[in-house]
Amino acid sequence: MKRKLIALVLGLGFLFVPLFVELANPFVYIIVVAIYNIIWITRVLHEDYLDERFYKKWSILRQKSVFYLIIREWGLLSTLALVFLVGERVIFEGVHPLDYLESIFDLSRLVLFLFTSLIFSIGIAFAMKYENEKRYKRLRWKYEKQASQAG
């Protein structure tokens, strides 16, 4: 709960950044921060539903190989990294997204980006498997306890 509260306070604090830093696109920045805050408020208000959804999804995903998780995280990490890099340039420098993508991706940079994101994805996949397994076992214990008390 502390972690969620800290994230929410930081998210609300990010709304005040345009008062201290000159942004090329403050409107886009405020939209991104507002979406971030809406997501965290939703997570706090619907925690039980999200736990149940996680339990169902992870019960299927935990049976897949680690290689599958690595590829899945690699795609997610690469996409998020690109969105972050391009979004940062659009918000702070006012660069057009396609112009920026064209300028950063020659062959050597693309290979370096993909290799680096793959290395990070391997670490993330193993950490995710460990953390999600811990959460799954905690939720399974909680649901079994509720079932034994109800029945």
Short mmCIF file of the C-alpha atoms (twelve columns), coordinates in Angstrom:
data_MODEL
# 
_entry.id   MODEL 
# 
loop_
_atom_site.group_PDB 
_atom_site.id 
_atom_site.type_symbol 
_atom_site.label_atom_id 
_atom_site.label_alt_id 
_atom_site.label_comp_id 
_atom_site.label_asym_id 
_atom_site.label_seq_id 
_atom_site.Cartn_x 
_atom_site.Cartn_y 
_atom_site.Cartn_z 
_atom_site.pdbx_PDB_model_num 
ATOM 1   C CA . MET A 1   0.000   0.000   0.000   1 
ATOM 2   C CA . LYS A 2   2.909   2.334   0.770   1 
ATOM 3   C CA . ARG A 3   4.319   1.784   -2.703  1 
ATOM 4   C CA . LYS A 4   1.016   2.703   -4.340  1 
ATOM 5   C CA . LEU A 5   0.661   5.815   -2.221  1 
ATOM 6   C CA . ILE A 6   4.192   6.944   -3.102  1 
ATOM 7   C CA . ALA A 7   3.499   6.358   -6.804  1 
ATOM 8   C CA . LEU A 8   0.287   8.358   -6.594  1 
ATOM 9   C CA . VAL A 9   1.969   11.268  -4.779  1 
ATOM 10  C CA . LEU A 10  4.779   11.278  -7.357  1 
ATOM 11  C CA . GLY A 11  2.237   11.200  -10.162 1 
ATOM 12  C CA . LEU A 12  0.409   14.172  -8.724  1 
ATOM 13  C CA . GLY A 13  3.743   15.912  -8.189  1 
ATOM 14  C CA . PHE A 14  4.601   15.426  -11.865 1 
ATOM 15  C CA . LEU A 15  1.675   17.702  -12.697 1 
ATOM 16  C CA . PHE A 16  3.702   20.629  -11.329 1 
ATOM 17  C CA . VAL A 17  6.819   20.025  -13.463 1 
ATOM 18  C CA . PRO A 18  5.655   22.430  -16.224 1 
ATOM 19  C CA . LEU A 19  5.783   25.234  -13.655 1 
ATOM 20  C CA . PHE A 20  9.555   24.756  -13.248 1 
ATOM 21  C CA . VAL A 21  10.730  23.322  -16.587 1 
ATOM 22  C CA . GLU A 22  10.046  24.723  -20.028 1 
ATOM 23  C CA . LEU A 23  8.351   22.059  -22.140 1 
ATOM 24  C CA . ALA A 24  7.869   22.087  -25.906 1 
ATOM 25  C CA . ASN A 25  4.499   20.327  -25.569 1 
ATOM 26  C CA . PRO A 26  3.105   20.828  -22.060 1 
ATOM 27  C CA . PHE A 27  -0.357  19.684  -23.181 1 
ATOM 28  C CA . VAL A 28  0.972   16.246  -24.182 1 
ATOM 29  C CA . TYR A 29  2.925   16.038  -20.929 1 
ATOM 30  C CA . ILE A 30  -0.151  16.785  -18.817 1 
ATOM 31  C CA . ILE A 31  -2.177  14.186  -20.735 1 
ATOM 32  C CA . VAL A 32  0.508   11.543  -20.093 1 
ATOM 33  C CA . VAL A 33  0.669   12.389  -16.376 1 
ATOM 34  C CA . ALA A 34  -3.132  12.391  -16.122 1 
ATOM 35  C CA . ILE A 35  -3.294  8.926   -17.718 1 
ATOM 36  C CA . TYR A 36  -0.622  7.726   -15.278 1 
ATOM 37  C CA . ASN A 37  -2.652  9.043   -12.325 1 
ATOM 38  C CA . ILE A 38  -5.879  7.504   -13.616 1 
ATOM 39  C CA . ILE A 39  -4.164  4.117   -13.943 1 
ATOM 40  C CA . TRP A 40  -2.824  4.251   -10.376 1 
ATOM 41  C CA . ILE A 41  -6.139  5.386   -8.919  1 
ATOM 42  C CA . THR A 42  -7.837  2.532   -10.774 1 
ATOM 43  C CA . ARG A 43  -5.277  0.068   -9.390  1 
ATOM 44  C CA . VAL A 44  -5.930  1.245   -5.846  1 
ATOM 45  C CA . LEU A 45  -9.715  1.204   -6.167  1 
ATOM 46  C CA . HIS A 46  -9.970  -2.143  -7.971  1 
ATOM 47  C CA . GLU A 47  -7.176  -4.081  -6.317  1 
ATOM 48  C CA . ASP A 48  -9.286  -7.185  -5.612  1 
ATOM 49  C CA . TYR A 49  -10.460 -7.443  -9.213  1 
ATOM 50  C CA . LEU A 50  -6.901  -7.000  -10.501 1 
ATOM 51  C CA . ASP A 51  -5.627  -9.663  -8.083  1 
ATOM 52  C CA . GLU A 52  -8.263  -12.093 -9.313  1 
ATOM 53  C CA . ARG A 53  -7.418  -11.314 -12.936 1 
ATOM 54  C CA . PHE A 54  -3.710  -11.786 -12.223 1 
ATOM 55  C CA . TYR A 55  -4.399  -15.122 -10.505 1 
ATOM 56  C CA . LYS A 56  -6.270  -16.453 -13.538 1 
ATOM 57  C CA . LYS A 57  -3.711  -15.220 -16.067 1 
ATOM 58  C CA . TRP A 58  -0.644  -16.321 -14.119 1 
ATOM 59  C CA . SER A 59  -2.069  -19.797 -13.527 1 
ATOM 60  C CA . ILE A 60  -1.819  -20.213 -17.318 1 
ATOM 61  C CA . LEU A 61  1.421   -18.273 -17.906 1 
ATOM 62  C CA . ARG A 62  3.350   -20.016 -15.138 1 
ATOM 63  C CA . GLN A 63  3.179   -23.263 -17.111 1 
ATOM 64  C CA . LYS A 64  4.903   -21.694 -20.128 1 
ATOM 65  C CA . SER A 65  8.658   -21.891 -20.566 1 
ATOM 66  C CA . VAL A 66  11.021  -19.150 -19.444 1 
ATOM 67  C CA . PHE A 67  11.948  -18.648 -23.108 1 
ATOM 68  C CA . TYR A 68  8.345   -17.605 -23.811 1 
ATOM 69  C CA . LEU A 69  8.472   -15.108 -20.936 1 
ATOM 70  C CA . ILE A 70  11.776  -13.691 -22.218 1 
ATOM 71  C CA . ILE A 71  10.366  -13.141 -25.719 1 
ATOM 72  C CA . ARG A 72  7.185   -11.645 -24.255 1 
ATOM 73  C CA . GLU A 73  9.146   -9.234  -22.047 1 
ATOM 74  C CA . TRP A 74  11.520  -8.404  -24.894 1 
ATOM 75  C CA . GLY A 75  8.632   -7.246  -27.064 1 
ATOM 76  C CA . LEU A 76  7.074   -5.297  -24.219 1 
ATOM 77  C CA . LEU A 77  10.354  -3.704  -23.118 1 
ATOM 78  C CA . SER A 78  11.351  -2.738  -26.660 1 
ATOM 79  C CA . THR A 79  7.958   -1.162  -27.303 1 
ATOM 80  C CA . LEU A 80  7.923   0.729   -24.007 1 
ATOM 81  C CA . ALA A 81  11.497  1.933   -24.518 1 
ATOM 82  C CA . LEU A 82  10.649  3.277   -27.964 1 
ATOM 83  C CA . VAL A 83  7.489   4.960   -26.698 1 
ATOM 84  C CA . PHE A 84  9.439   6.517   -23.829 1 
ATOM 85  C CA . LEU A 85  12.326  7.709   -26.022 1 
ATOM 86  C CA . VAL A 86  10.073  9.189   -28.675 1 
ATOM 87  C CA . GLY A 87  7.611   10.608  -26.142 1 
ATOM 88  C CA . GLU A 88  10.387  12.296  -24.212 1 
ATOM 89  C CA . ARG A 89  11.648  14.026  -27.371 1 
ATOM 90  C CA . VAL A 90  8.148   15.058  -28.416 1 
ATOM 91  C CA . ILE A 91  7.332   16.537  -25.007 1 
ATOM 92  C CA . PHE A 92  10.625  18.235  -24.148 1 
ATOM 93  C CA . GLU A 93  12.011  19.189  -27.565 1 
ATOM 94  C CA . GLY A 94  8.968   19.303  -29.853 1 
ATOM 95  C CA . VAL A 95  10.494  16.888  -32.373 1 
ATOM 96  C CA . HIS A 96  8.163   15.070  -34.773 1 
ATOM 97  C CA . PRO A 97  8.050   11.356  -33.769 1 
ATOM 98  C CA . LEU A 98  8.829   9.934   -37.232 1 
ATOM 99  C CA . ASP A 99  11.754  12.317  -37.741 1 
ATOM 100 C CA . TYR A 100 13.248  11.250  -34.428 1 
ATOM 101 C CA . LEU A 101 12.806  7.531   -35.144 1 
ATOM 102 C CA . GLU A 102 14.445  7.983   -38.530 1 
ATOM 103 C CA . SER A 103 17.412  9.782   -36.992 1 
ATOM 104 C CA . ILE A 104 18.151  7.270   -34.221 1 
ATOM 105 C CA . PHE A 105 17.834  4.000   -36.104 1 
ATOM 106 C CA . ASP A 106 20.693  3.255   -38.390 1 
ATOM 107 C CA . LEU A 107 21.690  -0.423  -38.464 1 
ATOM 108 C CA . SER A 108 24.328  -0.335  -35.709 1 
ATOM 109 C CA . ARG A 109 22.077  1.527   -33.271 1 
ATOM 110 C CA . LEU A 110 19.173  -0.790  -34.037 1 
ATOM 111 C CA . VAL A 111 21.295  -3.885  -33.322 1 
ATOM 112 C CA . LEU A 112 22.623  -2.305  -30.120 1 
ATOM 113 C CA . PHE A 113 19.094  -1.363  -29.022 1 
ATOM 114 C CA . LEU A 114 17.717  -4.855  -29.689 1 
ATOM 115 C CA . PHE A 115 20.669  -6.591  -28.003 1 
ATOM 116 C CA . THR A 116 20.492  -4.340  -24.933 1 
ATOM 117 C CA . SER A 117 16.751  -4.777  -24.611 1 
ATOM 118 C CA . LEU A 118 17.182  -8.559  -24.942 1 
ATOM 119 C CA . ILE A 119 19.734  -8.626  -22.108 1 
ATOM 120 C CA . PHE A 120 17.433  -6.582  -19.877 1 
ATOM 121 C CA . SER A 121 14.475  -8.769  -20.856 1 
ATOM 122 C CA . ILE A 122 16.272  -11.899 -19.702 1 
ATOM 123 C CA . GLY A 123 16.813  -10.375 -16.263 1 
ATOM 124 C CA . ILE A 124 13.290  -9.002  -16.125 1 
ATOM 125 C CA . ALA A 125 11.767  -12.349 -17.134 1 
ATOM 126 C CA . PHE A 126 13.520  -14.223 -14.325 1 
ATOM 127 C CA . ALA A 127 12.671  -11.532 -11.766 1 
ATOM 128 C CA . MET A 128 9.080   -11.401 -13.005 1 
ATOM 129 C CA . LYS A 129 8.723   -15.178 -12.761 1 
ATOM 130 C CA . TYR A 130 9.999   -15.129 -9.178  1 
ATOM 131 C CA . GLU A 131 7.860   -12.162 -8.065  1 
ATOM 132 C CA . ASN A 132 4.723   -13.321 -9.848  1 
ATOM 133 C CA . GLU A 133 5.100   -16.809 -8.414  1 
ATOM 134 C CA . LYS A 134 5.343   -15.285 -4.938  1 
ATOM 135 C CA . ARG A 135 2.203   -13.213 -5.558  1 
ATOM 136 C CA . TYR A 136 0.389   -16.220 -7.050  1 
ATOM 137 C CA . LYS A 137 1.138   -18.367 -3.998  1 
ATOM 138 C CA . ARG A 138 -0.022  -15.576 -1.665  1 
ATOM 139 C CA . LEU A 139 -3.279  -15.204 -3.589  1 
ATOM 140 C CA . ARG A 140 -3.786  -18.978 -3.795  1 
ATOM 141 C CA . TRP A 141 -3.383  -19.197 -0.014  1 
ATOM 142 C CA . LYS A 142 -5.846  -16.298 0.407   1 
ATOM 143 C CA . TYR A 143 -8.441  -17.890 -1.898  1 
ATOM 144 C CA . GLU A 144 -8.053  -21.325 -0.297  1 
ATOM 145 C CA . LYS A 145 -8.489  -19.750 3.137   1 
ATOM 146 C CA . GLN A 146 -11.646 -17.946 1.973   1 
ATOM 147 C CA . ALA A 147 -13.005 -21.164 0.463   1 
ATOM 148 C CA . SER A 148 -12.370 -23.152 3.655   1 
ATOM 149 C CA . GLN A 149 -14.075 -20.478 5.774   1 
ATOM 150 C CA . ALA A 150 -17.076 -20.326 3.433   1 
ATOM 151 C CA . GLY A 151 -17.493 -24.085 3.099   1 
# 
